[in-house]
Amino acid sequence: MSPRFLPTAGAVAFLLAAGIAAAFHLTLGFRAFTTEEARRIRVAQAPLAVSPVDVIDGAGMQKKLWQDPGTRAWLVTFVYTDCPSICLAAGTEFQQMQASMSGDVKLASLSFDRARDTPEALAAYAKRFHADPARWLVAVPESDAALRRLLREMRVVAIDDGAGGYAHNAAIHIVTPSGSLVALFDLERHREALAFAQALAQ
């Protein structure tokens, strides 16, 4: 190689090495190739602290998560009741799960659409999926500030899609009564999520 090409080759090698190092860092050691995969890996490595949050349910009653006496684990999804796709799948899976749950594990479908998800809309969603209020809470944070904090702490992204809906994370979040987000599961792994929560509750 001609000596005049050596500086260029060195610069290319440096940039290549820097690019590989950056990719290694951003993908958590080439284990995560989406932000959602990265979120799940990080939660598995170090649980996230989640503050207690006041919510309003379909009966218009205020409740505080995660401090429900006798509940040792929560399975949580984020939804909006007008959702035509993934939120319906989440509701169907929760409907299946509630039939085989123990009393110390509960479900929570939490809306991030405070403008439209009134108590009446929440009640209609719960009725659609035959939600047993003793096992399954359908609710919305009572204030915009509470919603923003909850989404930030759980690293959930909900973006207005410009067509009256939202693009958002689709996962089952496992939360302890002390307010620790300890695991995330894909919706299709709902049986594994329930088994994990029940083992945690024991």
TORRO-851664 format. One record per residue: z negated, y, x negated of N, C-alpha, C, CB in turn. Coordinates in steps of 0.05 Angstrom, whole numbers, plus 32768, in hexadecimal, padded with zeros to 4 digits. Each point is the difference from the previous one (the first is absolute). Glycine has a CB too. Layout:
<rs>
n_pz|n_py|n_px|ca_pz|ca_py|ca_px|c_pz|c_py|c_px|cb_pz|cb_py|cb_px
Z|Y|X|Z|Y|X|Z|Y|X|Z|Y|X .
...
</rs>
This chain:
<rs>
n_pz|n_py|n_px|ca_pz|ca_py|ca_px|c_pz|c_py|c_px|cb_pz|cb_py|cb_px
8000|7FE8|7FEF|8000|8018|8011|8000|8019|7FEF|7FE8|7FE7|8024 .
8029|802C|7FE3|8001|8019|7FF1|7FE6|800F|8002|8032|8002|8008 .
7FC5|800A|7FE1|7FE7|800F|8001|7FFF|8016|8015|7FFB|7FF6|7FD0 .
801D|8015|8037|8000|8016|8013|7FF9|7FF6|801C|8022|8018|7FE4 .
7FDF|7FCE|8021|7FF9|7FF5|801B|7FE3|7FF8|8002|802F|7FF1|8004 .
7FC2|800F|7FE6|7FE5|7FF6|8000|7FEE|8012|8012|8007|7FEE|7FD2 .
7FFA|802D|802C|7FEF|800F|8012|8005|7FFB|801E|7FFE|8023|7FDC .
801C|7FDA|802B|8007|7FFA|801B|7FF5|7FE5|8009|8029|801C|7FFB .
7FDA|7FD0|7FF5|7FF6|7FE5|8006|7FE2|8001|8003|8026|7FEB|7FE8 .
7FCC|8024|8007|7FE3|8003|8002|7FF8|800D|801A|7FFD|8002|7FCE .
8012|8013|803A|7FF9|800E|8019|8004|7FED|8018|800D|802C|7FEB .
8009|7FC5|8014|8005|7FED|8016|7FEA|7FEB|8001|8032|8008|7FFB .
7FC6|7FED|7FEE|7FEB|7FEC|7FFF|7FE6|800C|800B|8016|7FEA|7FD9 .
7FE4|802F|8020|7FE8|800C|8009|8000|8004|801F|7FFC|8018|7FD4 .
801B|7FF1|8036|8002|8005|801D|7FFF|7FE5|800F|801B|8029|7FF8 .
7FF1|7FC2|7FFD|7FFF|7FE6|800D|7FE3|7FF6|8001|802F|7FF6|7FF0 .
7FC3|800C|7FF9|7FE4|7FF8|7FFF|7FEF|800F|8014|8006|7FF3|7FD0 .
7FFF|8028|8031|7FF0|8011|8013|8006|7FF8|801C|8001|8025|7FDF .
8018|7FD5|8028|8007|7FF8|801B|7FF3|7FE6|8008|802B|8017|7FFA .
7FD5|7FD6|7FF3|7FF3|7FE6|8006|7FE2|8003|8004|8024|7FE9|7FE5 .
7FD0|8028|800A|7FE3|8005|8003|7FFA|800D|801B|7FFC|8004|7FCE .
8015|800F|803A|7FFB|800E|801A|8004|7FEC|8017|8010|802B|7FEC .
8004|7FC4|8012|8005|7FED|8016|7FE9|7FEC|8001|8031|8005|7FFA .
7FC5|7FF3|7FEF|7FE9|7FED|7FFF|7FE8|800D|800E|8011|7FEC|7FD5 .
7FEA|802E|8025|7FE9|800E|800C|8004|8003|801E|7FF8|8018|7FD5 .
801F|7FF1|8034|8005|8006|801C|8000|7FE7|8011|801A|8028|7FF2 .
7FEE|7FC1|8003|8002|7FE7|800F|7FE7|7FEF|7FFB|8032|8002|7FFE .
7FB9|8009|7FF6|7FE8|7FF1|7FFA|8006|7FE6|7FF1|7FEB|8014|802A .
8023|7FF0|7FC0|8006|7FE9|7FF0|8017|7FEF|800B|7FD1|8000|7FF1 .
8042|800E|801C|8017|7FF3|800C|7FF8|7FED|8017|8018|8003|7FD5 .
7FD1|8003|8038|7FF7|7FEF|8017|8007|800D|801A|7FDB|7FEE|7FE4 .
8029|802C|801D|8004|800E|8019|8019|8012|7FFE|7FCF|8000|800A .
8044|7FFC|8009|8018|800F|7FFF|8003|8012|8019|8015|7FDB|7FE6 .
7FD6|8028|802A|7FFF|8013|8015|7FE4|800D|7FFF|8022|7FE7|801D .
7FDC|8030|7FEF|7FE5|800D|8001|7FED|7FF0|8010|8016|802D|7FFC .
7FF3|7FC4|8019|7FEE|7FF0|8010|7FF6|7FE8|7FF0|8018|800E|8029 .
7FF9|7FE6|7FC6|7FF7|7FEA|7FEF|7FEB|800A|7FEC|802D|7FE9|8005 .
7FD8|802F|7FF0|7FED|800B|7FEE|7FE5|8006|800D|8026|8014|7FE7 .
7FDB|7FF6|8032|7FE7|8005|800F|7FF0|7FE7|8004|8016|8026|8017 .
7FF7|7FC4|7FEF|7FF2|7FE7|8005|7FF4|7FF5|7FE6|801F|7FF6|8026 .
7FEF|800C|7FC4|7FF6|7FF7|7FE7|7FE7|8010|7FF8|802E|7FF1|7FF2 .
7FD4|8029|8011|7FE9|8012|7FF9|7FE8|7FFA|8011|8020|8023|7FF1 .
7FE4|7FD8|8029|7FE9|7FFA|8011|7FF3|7FE6|7FF8|8016|8019|8026 .
7FFB|7FD3|7FD3|7FF5|7FE6|7FF7|7FF0|8003|7FE6|8026|7FE9|8016 .
7FE2|8029|7FD9|7FF2|8004|7FE7|7FE7|8010|8003|802C|7FFE|7FE9 .
7FD4|8016|8029|7FE9|8012|8004|8000|800A|801C|8001|800E|7FCF .
7FED|7FE8|8042|7FFF|8009|801C|7FFE|801E|8003|7FEA|7FD5|800B .
8021|8036|800A|8000|801D|8005|7FE8|8007|8013|8032|8003|7FF9 .
7FC1|8013|8002|7FEA|8009|8011|800C|800F|8018|7FE0|8003|7FD8 .
8017|7FF5|8040|800A|800D|8018|7FE9|800B|8010|8026|7FE0|8002 .
7FDB|803A|8003|7FEA|800E|800E|7FFD|7FF6|801D|8007|8028|7FE1 .
7FE1|7FD9|802A|7FFD|7FFC|801D|8012|8014|800F|7FD0|7FEE|7FFA .
803C|8009|801C|8011|8012|800F|7FFB|7FFE|801D|8023|7FFB|7FDD .
7FDB|801C|8031|7FFD|8001|801C|801B|7FFD|800E|7FD7|801D|7FFB .
802A|7FD0|8018|8019|7FFB|800E|7FFB|8002|801E|8011|7FE3|7FDB .
8005|8020|8034|7FFF|8001|801E|8010|7FE8|800A|7FFB|8033|8001 .
7FF9|7FBD|8010|800E|7FE8|800A|800E|8005|801B|7FDE|7FE4|7FE8 .
802D|8007|8023|800F|8002|8019|7FF0|8008|8018|801D|7FDF|7FEE .
7FC8|801F|8010|7FEF|8009|8016|7FF6|801C|7FFB|7FF2|7FD1|8007 .
8018|803C|7FE4|7FF7|801B|7FFA|7FE5|8001|7FF2|801B|800F|8026 .
7FDB|7FDA|7FD1|7FE6|7FFF|7FF4|8002|8003|7FE1|7FF0|7FE2|8025 .
7FFD|802D|7FD0|7FFF|8003|7FE3|7FF2|7FE9|7FF3|8000|8032|8006 .
800B|7FC4|7FE4|7FF3|7FEB|7FF0|8003|8007|7FE3|800A|7FDD|8024 .
7FE4|8017|7FCC|8001|8005|7FE3|8007|7FE7|7FF1|7FDF|8025|8005 .
8037|7FDC|7FED|8007|7FEA|7FEE|7FF5|8007|7FE4|802A|7FF4|801B .
7FCA|7FFA|7FD8|8002|7FE2|8002|7FE5|7FF5|8008|8024|7FFF|7FDD .
7FCB|8012|802E|7FE4|7FFA|8004|7FFA|7FF4|801B|7FF6|8025|7FE1 .
8016|7FC4|8025|7FFC|7FF2|8019|7FEC|7FE9|7FFB|802F|800D|8011 .
7FB9|7FF4|7FFC|7FED|7FEB|7FFA|800B|7FE4|8006|7FDB|8020|800B .
8020|7FCE|7FE3|800A|7FE4|8003|801C|7FFB|7FF6|7FE2|7FFE|8027 .
802D|8017|7FD2|801B|7FFC|7FF6|7FFF|7FFF|7FE2|8014|8017|8028 .
7FF5|7FD4|7FCC|7FFF|7FFD|7FE3|801B|8003|7FF2|7FDB|7FE2|8007 .
803A|8020|8009|801B|8005|7FF4|8012|800A|8016|7FFA|7FDC|7FDD .
8017|8037|801C|8014|800C|8012|801C|7FF9|7FF6|7FE0|8026|800C .
8031|7FD3|8006|801D|7FFE|7FFA|800D|8018|800E|7FFF|7FCC|7FFC .
800E|8044|7FF4|800A|801A|8009|801E|8003|7FFC|7FD4|8014|7FF6 .
803A|7FF5|801F|801C|8008|7FFE|8002|801D|8009|8011|7FD0|8007 .
8004|803D|7FEF|8006|801B|8008|8019|8000|8011|7FEB|8013|7FD7 .
8014|7FFA|8041|8015|7FFE|8013|8004|801B|800E|7FF6|7FCF|8008 .
801F|8033|8008|8002|8015|8015|800B|7FF2|8018|8007|8027|7FDE .
7FEF|7FDF|8039|8005|7FEF|8018|801D|8001|800A|7FD1|8008|800C .
803F|800D|7FEC|801C|8001|8008|8012|7FF1|7FED|7FF7|802C|8014 .
7FFE|7FC8|7FD7|8010|7FF2|7FEC|800F|7FE9|800C|7FDF|800D|7FDD .
803C|7FF1|801F|8010|7FEB|800C|8002|7FE7|7FF0|8019|8024|8016 .
7FDB|7FDB|7FD2|8005|7FE9|7FEE|7FE7|7FF5|7FF4|802C|8013|7FF7 .
7FCD|7FF7|7FF1|7FEB|7FF3|7FF0|7FE5|8001|800D|8019|800C|7FD8 .
7FE1|8009|8038|7FE6|8002|800D|7FFE|7FEC|8017|7FFE|8030|7FF4 .
8019|7FC9|8018|8000|7FEB|8014|7FFA|7FE4|7FF3|8021|801B|801C .
7FEB|7FE1|7FCC|7FFA|7FE7|7FF2|7FE3|7FFE|7FF9|802F|8000|7FEE .
7FC5|8017|8009|7FE4|8000|7FF8|7FEF|7FFA|8019|8009|8022|7FDB .
7FFE|7FEA|803C|7FF1|7FFA|8018|8001|7FE3|8008|8009|802E|800F .
800F|7FC6|7FEF|8003|7FE4|8007|7FF0|7FEE|7FEE|802E|800A|8011 .
7FD1|7FFC|7FD5|7FF1|7FF0|7FEE|7FE2|8003|8004|8025|8004|7FDF .
7FD2|8014|8027|7FE4|8004|8006|7FF8|7FF1|801A|8001|802D|7FE8 .
8011|7FD3|802B|7FFB|7FF2|8019|7FFB|7FE2|7FFB|801C|8022|8019 .
7FF5|7FD3|7FD5|7FFC|7FE4|7FF8|7FE6|7FFB|7FF1|8032|7FFB|7FFF .
7FC7|8018|7FF0|7FE9|7FFD|7FEF|7FE6|8001|800F|801A|8014|7FDB .
7FE4|7FFD|803A|7FE7|8005|800D|7FF5|7FE6|800E|800D|8030|8006 .
8005|7FBE|8001|7FF8|7FE8|800D|7FF1|7FED|7FEE|8028|8005|801D .
7FDB|7FFD|7FC9|7FF3|7FEE|7FED|7FEC|800E|7FEE|8029|7FE3|8002 .
7FCF|8035|8005|7FEE|800F|7FEF|7FE3|7FF9|8006|8021|8025|7FFD .
7FCE|7FDE|7FEE|7FE3|7FFE|8003|7FF6|801B|8008|7FFD|7FDA|7FDE .
7FEA|8027|802C|7FF5|8019|800A|7FFA|8015|7FEB|7FEE|7FE5|8023 .
8010|8013|7FC4|7FF9|8014|7FEC|8019|800C|7FF1|7FD5|7FE8|7FFA .
8043|8012|8011|8019|800C|7FF6|800D|800E|8017|8006|7FDC|7FDD .
8004|803D|801E|800D|800F|8015|801A|800B|7FF7|7FD4|800C|8013 .
803D|7FFA|8001|801B|800C|7FFB|7FFF|801D|8007|8016|7FD4|800A .
7FFA|803C|7FE8|8003|801D|8007|801D|8008|7FFC|7FD0|8009|7FF3 .
803C|8001|8023|801A|800C|7FFF|7FFC|801E|8001|8017|7FD8|8016 .
7FEE|8036|7FD4|7FFA|801C|7FFE|801A|8010|8001|7FD6|7FF7|7FE6 .
802C|801C|802D|8018|8010|8002|7FFE|8018|7FEE|8005|7FF1|802F .
8013|8017|7FC6|8001|8019|7FF1|8011|8015|8010|7FFC|7FE6|7FD5 .
8009|8014|8044|800F|8013|8011|7FEC|800D|8014|802B|7FE5|7FFC .
7FC6|802F|7FFA|7FEB|800C|8010|800C|8011|8016|7FE3|8001|7FD8 .
8036|8009|8025|800C|8011|8015|8006|7FF0|8019|8013|801C|7FDC .
7FF6|7FCB|8021|8008|7FF1|8018|7FEE|7FE9|8007|802E|800C|7FF4 .
7FC3|7FEA|7FF9|7FEF|7FE9|8006|7FE5|8009|800C|8016|7FE6|7FDB .
7FEC|8021|803E|7FE9|8008|8010|7FF0|7FE6|8007|8018|8029|8013 .
7FD0|7FDA|7FF8|7FF2|7FE8|8009|8010|7FEF|8014|7FD5|8019|7FF9 .
803B|7FF4|8018|8010|7FF1|8013|8016|7FF0|7FF1|7FF7|8023|8023 .
8015|7FE9|7FC9|8015|7FF1|7FF1|7FF3|7FE9|7FF0|801B|802A|7FFD .
7FCE|7FDB|7FF8|7FF2|7FEB|7FF1|7FF8|7FE9|8013|7FEF|8022|7FDF .
8008|7FE5|8039|7FF8|7FEB|8013|8018|7FF0|8009|7FDB|801D|8010 .
803C|7FF0|7FF3|8019|7FF2|8008|8008|7FEC|7FE9|800E|8028|801D .
7FF0|7FE1|7FCA|8007|7FEE|7FEA|7FED|7FE8|7FFF|8011|8028|7FE6 .
7FD5|7FDD|801E|7FEC|7FEB|8000|8006|7FEC|8017|7FDE|801F|7FEC .
8029|7FEC|802C|8006|7FEF|8017|8019|7FEF|7FFB|7FEA|8022|801E .
8029|7FEA|7FD5|801A|7FF2|7FFB|7FFB|7FE6|7FF0|8018|802C|8001 .
7FD5|7FD5|7FEC|7FFB|7FEA|7FEF|7FE6|7FF1|8007|8018|8018|7FDC .
7FDD|7FED|803C|7FE8|7FF3|800A|7FE9|8002|7FEB|801D|7FE0|801B .
7FE0|8037|7FDA|7FEB|8004|7FEC|7FE4|7FFE|800D|801F|801E|7FE6 .
7FD1|7FD0|800F|7FE4|7FFD|8009|7FF0|8015|7FF2|8005|7FCE|8008 .
7FEF|8046|8007|7FF2|8016|7FF3|7FE8|7FF6|7FF0|800F|801D|8024 .
7FE7|7FCB|7FE1|7FEA|7FF6|7FF0|8009|7FF7|7FE4|7FE9|7FF2|802A .
8031|800A|7FD3|800B|7FF6|7FE7|8015|8012|7FF3|7FF7|7FD3|8011 .
8015|803F|7FFF|8017|800F|7FF6|7FFE|801D|800A|801C|7FD6|8000 .
7FE1|803C|7FED|7FFF|801C|8006|801B|800D|7FFC|7FD0|8001|7FF1 .
803A|800D|8023|8018|8010|7FFE|7FF7|801D|8003|801E|7FDB|8014 .
7FE7|8035|7FD7|7FF4|801B|7FFF|8010|8013|7FEF|7FD3|7FEB|8007 .
8025|802E|7FF9|800D|8015|7FF0|7FE9|8011|7FF4|802B|8001|801C .
7FD7|8007|7FCA|7FEC|8012|7FF5|7FFD|8019|8012|800B|7FF0|7FD2 .
7FDC|801A|8030|7FFB|8015|8013|800A|801B|7FF8|7FD8|7FE7|800D .
802F|801D|7FD9|800A|801A|7FF7|8016|7FFC|7FEC|7FD3|8014|8008 .
803D|8001|7FF4|8015|7FFF|7FEC|7FF4|7FFC|7FE4|801D|801D|801D .
7FCD|7FF0|7FDE|7FF3|7FFE|7FE6|7FF7|7FE4|7FFA|7FF1|8030|8004 .
8003|7FC3|8011|7FF7|7FE4|7FFD|8018|7FEE|7FFB|7FD9|8009|801E .
803D|7FFC|7FEF|8018|7FEF|7FFC|800B|8004|7FE4|800B|8003|8031 .
7FF7|8016|7FC6|800A|8004|7FE5|7FEF|7FF3|7FEB|8013|802C|800F .
7FD3|7FD6|7FF4|7FEE|7FF4|7FED|8003|7FE1|8000|7FDF|8026|8006 .
8022|7FCF|8011|8003|7FE2|8002|801A|7FF7|7FF3|7FE6|8001|802B .
8030|800C|7FDB|8019|7FF8|7FF4|8000|8004|7FE2|8018|800C|802A .
7FDC|800A|7FCD|7FFE|8004|7FE3|7FEF|7FEB|7FF2|8006|8031|8008 .
7FE3|7FC9|8003|7FEE|7FED|7FF3|800C|7FE4|8000|7FD9|801C|800E .
8036|7FDD|8007|800B|7FE5|8001|801D|7FFF|7FF5|7FE3|7FF7|8028 .
8026|8021|7FCF|801A|8002|7FF4|8017|7FF7|8012|7FEA|7FFA|7FD3 .
8013|800E|8046|8014|7FFA|8014|8012|8018|8003|7FE1|7FE0|8019 .
8039|801A|7FE8|8014|8016|8003|800D|7FFD|801C|8009|8001|7FCE .
7FF6|8015|8041|800D|8001|801A|8011|8019|8001|7FDB|7FE6|8017 .
8040|8017|7FEA|8012|8017|7FFE|8010|8002|8019|8003|7FFB|7FCE .
7FFE|801D|803E|8010|8005|8017|801D|7FF9|7FFA|7FE1|8025|8010 .
802C|7FCA|8000|801B|7FF7|7FFA|8015|8013|800C|7FEF|7FD1|7FFE .
8009|8044|800F|8013|8013|800B|800C|7FF7|801B|8009|800E|7FD2 .
7FEF|7FDB|8037|800B|7FF5|801A|7FE9|7FFA|8013|8028|7FED|7FE7 .
7FC1|801F|8015|7FEA|7FFC|8012|7FEE|7FE9|7FF8|801C|8011|8024 .
7FE9|7FE4|7FC5|7FEF|7FEA|7FF6|7FF6|8004|7FE4|801A|7FE2|801D .
7FDD|8009|7FD6|7FF6|8002|7FE5|8009|7FE8|7FEF|7FD8|8018|8012 .
802C|7FEE|7FD5|8003|7FEB|7FEC|7FE5|7FFD|7FF3|8032|800A|7FF7 .
7FC4|7FDE|8008|7FE4|7FFC|7FF7|7FFB|7FE5|7FF4|7FF2|8020|8023 .
7FF8|7FDE|7FCE|7FF8|7FE6|7FF5|7FFB|7FEC|8016|7FEB|8018|7FD8 .
801D|7FCF|8023|7FFB|7FEB|8013|7FF0|7FEA|7FF2|802A|800B|801A .
7FBC|7FF5|7FEB|7FEF|7FED|7FF2|7FE6|7FFC|8010|8013|800D|7FD3 .
7FE0|7FDD|8028|7FE5|7FFB|800B|7FED|8007|7FEA|800F|7FDB|8020 .
7FDF|8037|7FE5|7FEC|800A|7FED|7FE5|7FF3|8006|8018|802C|7FFB .
7FDB|7FC8|7FF1|7FE6|7FF4|8004|7FEB|8014|7FF6|8013|7FD1|7FFB .
7FDB|8037|8017|7FEC|8014|7FFA|7FE4|7FF5|8006|8021|8025|800A .
7FCD|7FDF|7FE3|7FE4|7FF7|8004|7FEF|8015|800E|8004|7FE4|7FD6 .
7FE5|8014|8035|7FEF|8014|800E|7FF6|8017|7FEE|7FF2|7FDB|801D .
800E|8020|7FC9|7FF8|8015|7FED|8016|8013|7FFB|7FE0|7FE1|7FEB .
8038|801A|8020|8016|8012|7FFD|8010|7FFB|7FE7|7FE7|8021|8019 .
801E|7FC5|7FE0|8011|7FF9|7FE9|8019|7FF3|800A|7FD7|7FFB|7FE2 .
8040|800F|8016|8019|7FF3|8005|8004|7FEC|7FEA|8014|8029|8018 .
7FEA|7FBD|7FEF|7FFF|7FEC|7FEB|8019|7FEF|7FFE|7FD0|7FFE|8008 .
8042|8003|800C|8018|7FF0|7FFE|8015|800A|8014|7FE5|7FD8|7FF1 .
8034|8022|8009|8017|8007|8011|8011|7FE7|8003|7FFF|8031|7FF1 .
800B|7FCB|8027|8011|7FE9|8006|8019|800A|800F|7FD8|7FE0|8001 .
803F|8013|7FFA|8018|8005|8010|7FFA|7FF7|801C|801F|7FFA|7FD8 .
7FEE|8012|803C|7FFB|7FF9|801C|8006|7FE2|8005|800B|802F|800D .
8009|7FC6|7FE6|8007|7FE4|8006|7FEB|7FED|7FF4|8030|800D|8000 .
7FBE|7FFE|7FEF|7FEA|7FEF|7FF5|7FE6|8005|800F|8016|8002|7FD3 .
7FEC|8002|8047|7FE9|8007|8010|7FEB|7FE9|8001|801D|801E|801B .
7FEC|7FCA|7FE4|7FED|7FE9|8000|7FF0|8000|7FE6|801F|7FE5|801D .
7FEE|8021|7FCD|7FF2|8002|7FE6|7FED|8017|8000|8027|7FEC|7FE9 .
7FE1|802A|8024|7FEF|8018|8001|7FE6|7FFA|8010|8028|801E|7FFD .
7FDC|7FD4|801A|7FE9|7FF8|8010|7FED|7FED|7FF1|801C|8007|8029 .
7FF0|7FE5|7FC9|7FEF|7FED|7FF1|7FF1|800F|7FEA|8021|7FDB|800A .
7FEC|8038|7FE9|7FF2|8010|7FEB|7FE9|800F|800C|802C|8004|7FE6 .
7FD9|800A|8031|7FEB|8010|800C|7FE8|7FEF|8009|8023|8020|800F .
7FE4|7FC8|7FFC|7FEA|7FEF|800A|7FF0|7FF5|7FE9|801C|7FF4|8027 .
7FF1|8005|7FC3|7FF2|7FF7|7FE8|7FEE|8017|7FF5|8025|7FE0|7FF5 .
7FE6|8038|800C|7FF1|8017|7FF6|7FE7|8005|8012|802B|8015|7FEF .
7FD8|7FE7|802B|7FEA|8004|8012|7FE9|7FEC|7FFC|8021|8013|8021 .
7FE6|7FD6|7FD5|7FEC|7FEB|7FFC|7FF0|8005|7FE7|801D|7FE0|8017 .
</rs>
